[in-house]
Amino acid sequence: MPDRPFIHPHAINESGVVGRGTRIWAFAHVLPGARIGRNCNICDHVFIENDVVIGDDVTVKSGVQIWDGARVGNRVFIGPNVTFTNDPFPRSKRHPASYPATILEDGCSIGANATLLPGLTVGRFAMVGAGSVVTQSVPAHAIVMGNPARITGYVGVEPAAKAVRRRGPAPSKPPEASVTRTRIAGVTLRSLPVHSDMRGDLCVAEFERDLPFVPRRQFLVSNVPSPQVRGEHAHRRCHQFLICVNGSCRIVADDGQTREEFTLDDRRLGLHLPPLTWCVHYRYTPDAVLLVLTSRPYEVDDYIRDYDEFVRIARRR
């Protein structure tokens, strides 16, 4: 890596804080207050305002303007003509006392021509699709697309195990729940016993035999607007058992190293999430009803709501 940054002769760099190995190409303009890290690539026709901090190994493609209040982490990719904003109610010649921070966390990517509204956070390793209009903060690892941008998947998620989508008639009298292991530490899928006859189906779960714990609490999740995401937390001590008793939803389970997605669309199927499993629910159908059984009563201090904190704790485990 070169000891000094490269500044193209047709670029204007007024900043005194540009890391070694960074390249600023023709017709780019960097104002004095900006801070740019090492080994970045600032392409042609980029404008960077004063109150901007850019980390290391960042790529900013041509035609991007980064305004006051932007905070860009390490290894971020910003595609061509991405539009940042920093004033929710702009008026000519009127400036707010301060600008809301727009935060791009480490490793995220913003596709070409995407627009980001002020004051949002794009989480670690998230991906924003080309042309998307981002109106809400994006969770870590999420893939968002559209106008307004909605979550369509998660980065690095493995396909769901085949047992999640069982097809054909239910077995008449299985003796007990069958268990399928997943790639996530401690997470299992359980096909609950079903008794079927001309009167209909009877799905049974004996707590001490068919479930991995004796439930102490239950709650139902329903009427979730399709764009919304629920969960986004882990538990320190509590086990959960999830059954979608109507409609369908998708669950992403994460043990801190591996993520896997499950489609719950069969009331005979349950997903067991042990403690220290990060869980995200999304893509609820309008008629979806998710039943959650837990091994402990509600305890505020049992929740881990910060993903980075969860990863640190999970890796110590």
C-alpha positions as CSV (number, residue, x, y, z in Angstrom):
1,M,0.0,0.0,0.0
2,P,1.4,3.4,-0.9
3,D,2.5,5.6,2.0
4,R,0.5,8.6,0.6
5,P,-2.9,8.9,-1.0
6,F,-3.2,9.4,-4.8
7,I,-5.0,12.6,-5.8
8,H,-5.8,13.0,-9.5
9,P,-4.6,16.3,-10.9
10,H,-8.2,17.1,-11.9
11,A,-9.5,16.4,-8.4
12,I,-10.0,18.9,-5.6
13,N,-9.0,17.6,-2.2
14,E,-9.3,20.2,0.6
15,S,-9.2,17.6,3.4
16,G,-6.0,17.0,5.5
17,V,-7.3,13.6,6.7
18,V,-7.0,11.1,3.8
19,G,-5.6,7.7,4.6
20,R,-2.6,6.2,2.8
21,G,-3.4,4.1,-0.2
22,T,-6.7,6.0,-0.9
23,R,-7.3,7.1,-4.5
24,I,-9.3,10.2,-5.4
25,W,-10.0,10.4,-9.1
26,A,-10.8,13.1,-11.6
27,F,-13.4,15.8,-10.9
28,A,-14.0,14.6,-7.3
29,H,-14.3,17.3,-4.7
30,V,-13.6,16.6,-1.0
31,L,-14.3,19.5,1.4
32,P,-11.9,20.4,4.3
33,G,-13.8,18.8,7.2
34,A,-14.2,15.4,5.6
35,R,-12.2,12.4,7.0
36,I,-11.4,9.5,4.7
37,G,-9.7,6.3,5.8
38,R,-7.1,4.1,4.2
39,N,-7.2,2.3,0.8
40,C,-10.5,3.9,-0.3
41,N,-11.4,4.4,-3.9
42,I,-13.3,7.7,-4.6
43,C,-14.3,7.6,-8.2
44,D,-14.9,10.4,-10.8
45,H,-17.5,13.1,-10.1
46,V,-17.9,12.4,-6.3
47,F,-18.6,15.2,-3.9
48,I,-18.0,14.7,-0.2
49,E,-19.1,17.5,2.2
50,N,-17.5,18.6,5.5
51,D,-19.1,16.6,8.3
52,V,-18.5,13.2,6.7
53,V,-16.5,10.3,8.1
54,I,-15.5,7.4,5.8
55,G,-13.7,4.3,7.1
56,D,-11.1,2.1,5.5
57,D,-11.4,0.1,2.2
58,V,-14.5,1.9,1.1
59,T,-15.5,2.2,-2.6
60,V,-17.6,5.2,-3.7
61,K,-18.5,4.9,-7.4
62,S,-19.1,7.8,-9.8
63,G,-21.8,10.4,-9.4
64,V,-22.3,10.1,-5.6
65,Q,-22.7,13.1,-3.3
66,I,-22.2,12.4,0.4
67,W,-23.7,15.2,2.6
68,D,-23.0,16.4,6.1
69,G,-24.0,13.8,8.8
70,A,-22.9,10.7,6.9
71,R,-20.9,8.1,8.8
72,V,-19.5,5.3,6.6
73,G,-17.9,2.2,8.1
74,N,-15.2,0.0,6.8
75,R,-15.4,-2.1,3.6
76,V,-18.6,-0.4,2.4
77,F,-19.6,-0.3,-1.3
78,I,-21.6,2.7,-2.6
79,G,-22.7,2.2,-6.1
80,P,-23.0,4.7,-9.0
81,N,-25.4,7.6,-8.5
82,V,-26.5,6.6,-5.0
83,T,-28.4,9.6,-3.5
84,F,-27.9,10.5,0.1
85,T,-30.2,13.1,1.9
86,N,-29.8,14.8,5.2
87,D,-32.7,17.2,5.6
88,P,-36.2,15.7,6.1
89,F,-37.9,19.1,5.3
90,P,-35.6,21.0,3.0
91,R,-36.1,24.6,2.1
92,S,-33.9,26.8,0.0
93,K,-31.5,29.0,2.1
94,R,-32.8,27.4,5.3
95,H,-30.4,25.1,7.1
96,P,-31.2,22.9,10.2
97,A,-29.1,23.5,13.4
98,S,-27.7,20.0,12.9
99,Y,-28.1,17.2,10.4
100,P,-29.4,13.7,11.3
101,A,-26.7,11.0,11.0
102,T,-26.9,8.5,8.2
103,I,-24.9,5.5,9.2
104,L,-23.6,2.8,6.8
105,E,-22.2,0.0,9.0
106,D,-19.2,-2.2,8.2
107,G,-19.4,-4.3,5.1
108,C,-22.8,-3.1,3.7
109,S,-23.4,-2.4,0.0
110,I,-25.7,0.2,-1.6
111,G,-26.7,-0.6,-5.2
112,A,-26.7,1.9,-8.1
113,N,-29.3,4.7,-8.0
114,A,-30.6,3.9,-4.6
115,T,-31.9,6.7,-2.5
116,L,-31.5,6.9,1.3
117,L,-33.7,9.1,3.5
118,P,-32.1,11.1,6.3
119,G,-31.2,9.6,9.7
120,L,-31.2,5.9,8.7
121,T,-28.8,3.1,9.6
122,V,-27.9,0.4,7.1
123,G,-26.7,-2.5,9.2
124,R,-23.6,-4.6,8.9
125,F,-23.3,-6.6,5.7
126,A,-26.8,-5.6,4.6
127,M,-27.5,-5.1,0.8
128,V,-29.7,-2.4,-0.7
129,G,-30.9,-3.3,-4.2
130,A,-30.3,-1.0,-7.2
131,G,-32.9,1.8,-7.5
132,S,-34.4,1.2,-4.1
133,V,-35.8,4.0,-1.9
134,V,-34.8,3.3,1.7
135,T,-37.3,4.9,4.1
136,Q,-36.5,2.8,7.2
137,S,-33.3,1.6,8.8
138,V,-32.1,-1.8,7.4
139,P,-31.2,-4.6,9.8
140,A,-27.8,-6.3,9.7
141,H,-27.4,-8.8,6.9
142,A,-30.9,-7.9,5.4
143,I,-31.4,-7.7,1.6
144,V,-33.9,-4.9,0.8
145,M,-35.4,-3.9,-2.6
146,G,-38.1,-1.7,-4.0
147,N,-39.8,1.6,-3.4
148,P,-40.2,1.8,-0.5
149,A,-37.5,-0.8,0.2
150,R,-38.7,-4.0,1.9
151,I,-36.8,-7.0,3.2
152,T,-36.7,-9.8,0.6
153,G,-34.1,-12.0,2.2
154,Y,-30.9,-12.2,4.3
155,V,-27.3,-12.4,3.2
156,G,-25.6,-15.8,3.8
157,V,-28.9,-17.6,4.7
158,E,-28.8,-21.3,3.8
159,P,-31.9,-22.8,2.2
160,A,-34.5,-24.2,4.6
161,A,-34.3,-27.9,5.5
162,K,-36.6,-30.1,3.5
163,A,-38.5,-31.0,6.6
164,V,-39.9,-27.5,6.9
165,R,-42.2,-27.9,3.9
166,R,-43.7,-31.4,4.2
167,R,-46.0,-32.3,1.3
168,G,-48.7,-34.9,1.0
169,P,-51.1,-36.3,3.6
170,A,-50.1,-36.4,7.2
171,P,-49.3,-39.8,8.7
172,S,-52.3,-41.3,10.4
173,K,-50.9,-42.0,13.9
174,P,-47.2,-41.2,14.3
175,P,-46.1,-42.3,17.8
176,E,-44.3,-39.1,18.7
177,A,-42.8,-36.0,17.2
178,S,-40.0,-36.5,14.7
179,V,-36.9,-34.3,15.1
180,T,-34.8,-32.8,12.3
181,R,-31.5,-31.1,13.1
182,T,-30.5,-27.9,11.3
183,R,-27.2,-26.2,10.6
184,I,-27.7,-23.8,13.5
185,A,-26.4,-24.9,16.9
186,G,-29.2,-26.4,18.9
187,V,-32.0,-25.4,16.5
188,T,-34.3,-28.3,15.5
189,L,-37.5,-28.8,13.5
190,R,-40.2,-31.0,15.0
191,S,-43.1,-32.6,13.1
192,L,-45.8,-33.0,15.7
193,P,-48.0,-36.1,15.8
194,V,-51.3,-35.9,13.8
195,H,-54.3,-38.1,14.1
196,S,-56.5,-37.9,10.9
197,D,-59.9,-39.4,10.2
198,M,-63.1,-38.3,8.4
199,R,-63.8,-35.8,11.2
200,G,-60.6,-33.9,10.4
201,D,-57.0,-33.6,11.8
202,L,-56.0,-33.6,15.5
203,C,-52.5,-32.3,16.0
204,V,-51.1,-33.2,19.4
205,A,-48.1,-32.2,21.5
206,E,-47.4,-33.7,24.9
207,F,-45.2,-31.2,26.6
208,E,-42.7,-33.5,28.3
209,R,-42.5,-35.9,25.3
210,D,-42.9,-34.0,22.1
211,L,-41.6,-30.6,23.0
212,P,-38.0,-29.9,24.1
213,F,-39.2,-28.1,27.3
214,V,-42.3,-27.6,29.4
215,P,-43.8,-24.2,28.4
216,R,-44.4,-21.6,31.0
217,R,-45.7,-18.9,28.7
218,Q,-47.4,-18.5,25.3
219,F,-48.2,-15.6,23.0
220,L,-49.7,-15.2,19.5
221,V,-48.4,-12.9,16.8
222,S,-50.9,-11.9,14.2
223,N,-52.0,-9.0,11.9
224,V,-48.4,-8.2,11.0
225,P,-48.2,-5.9,8.0
226,S,-46.3,-7.7,5.3
227,P,-43.3,-5.3,5.2
228,Q,-42.7,-5.4,8.9
229,V,-40.0,-7.4,10.6
230,R,-40.4,-8.8,14.1
231,G,-38.0,-10.6,16.5
232,E,-34.5,-9.2,15.9
233,H,-33.3,-10.4,19.3
234,A,-31.9,-13.4,21.2
235,H,-32.5,-14.8,24.7
236,R,-29.9,-15.5,27.3
237,R,-31.8,-18.3,29.1
238,C,-35.2,-18.8,27.4
239,H,-36.1,-21.5,24.9
240,Q,-38.7,-20.8,22.3
241,F,-40.9,-23.1,20.2
242,L,-42.6,-21.6,17.2
243,I,-45.6,-22.9,15.3
244,C,-47.4,-21.0,12.5
245,V,-51.0,-22.2,13.2
246,N,-52.4,-20.2,10.2
247,G,-50.9,-18.7,7.1
248,S,-47.1,-18.6,6.8
249,C,-44.1,-16.6,7.8
250,R,-40.3,-16.9,7.5
251,I,-37.8,-17.3,10.4
252,V,-34.1,-16.6,10.2
253,A,-32.1,-18.3,12.9
254,D,-28.5,-17.3,13.6
255,D,-26.0,-18.8,16.1
256,G,-23.4,-16.1,15.6
257,Q,-21.6,-18.0,12.8
258,T,-24.2,-19.5,10.5
259,R,-27.7,-18.3,9.4
260,E,-30.5,-20.4,8.1
261,E,-34.0,-19.5,6.9
262,F,-37.1,-21.5,7.6
263,T,-40.6,-21.2,6.1
264,L,-43.3,-22.1,8.7
265,D,-46.5,-22.8,6.8
266,D,-47.7,-26.0,8.4
267,R,-49.4,-26.2,11.8
268,R,-47.9,-29.6,12.3
269,L,-44.3,-28.2,12.2
270,G,-42.5,-26.4,15.1
271,L,-39.2,-24.7,15.2
272,H,-37.2,-25.0,18.5
273,L,-34.9,-22.0,19.2
274,P,-32.6,-22.5,22.2
275,P,-31.0,-19.7,24.2
276,L,-28.4,-17.6,22.4
277,T,-30.1,-17.9,19.0
278,W,-30.7,-14.6,17.1
279,C,-34.1,-14.8,15.5
280,V,-35.8,-12.6,12.9
281,H,-39.5,-13.1,11.7
282,Y,-40.6,-11.6,8.4
283,R,-42.7,-12.1,5.3
284,Y,-45.9,-12.8,7.3
285,T,-48.9,-13.5,5.1
286,P,-52.0,-11.4,5.9
287,D,-53.7,-14.3,7.6
288,A,-50.6,-15.6,9.5
289,V,-50.9,-16.5,13.2
290,L,-47.6,-17.5,14.9
291,L,-47.9,-19.3,18.2
292,V,-44.8,-19.0,20.4
293,L,-44.2,-21.2,23.5
294,T,-41.5,-20.2,25.9
295,S,-39.6,-22.0,28.7
296,R,-39.6,-18.9,31.0
297,P,-41.9,-16.0,31.9
298,Y,-41.2,-12.6,30.4
299,E,-37.9,-11.2,31.7
300,V,-36.6,-7.9,30.4
301,D,-33.0,-8.7,31.2
302,D,-33.2,-12.0,29.3
303,Y,-33.3,-10.2,25.9
304,I,-30.2,-9.4,23.8
305,R,-31.4,-6.7,21.3
306,D,-28.0,-5.6,19.9
307,Y,-26.6,-7.9,17.3
308,D,-23.0,-7.1,17.9
309,E,-23.4,-7.8,21.6
310,F,-25.1,-11.1,20.7
311,V,-22.2,-12.2,18.4
312,R,-19.7,-11.4,21.2
313,I,-21.7,-13.5,23.7
314,A,-22.3,-16.4,21.3
315,R,-18.7,-16.6,20.3
316,R,-17.6,-16.9,24.0
317,R,-20.0,-19.8,24.2
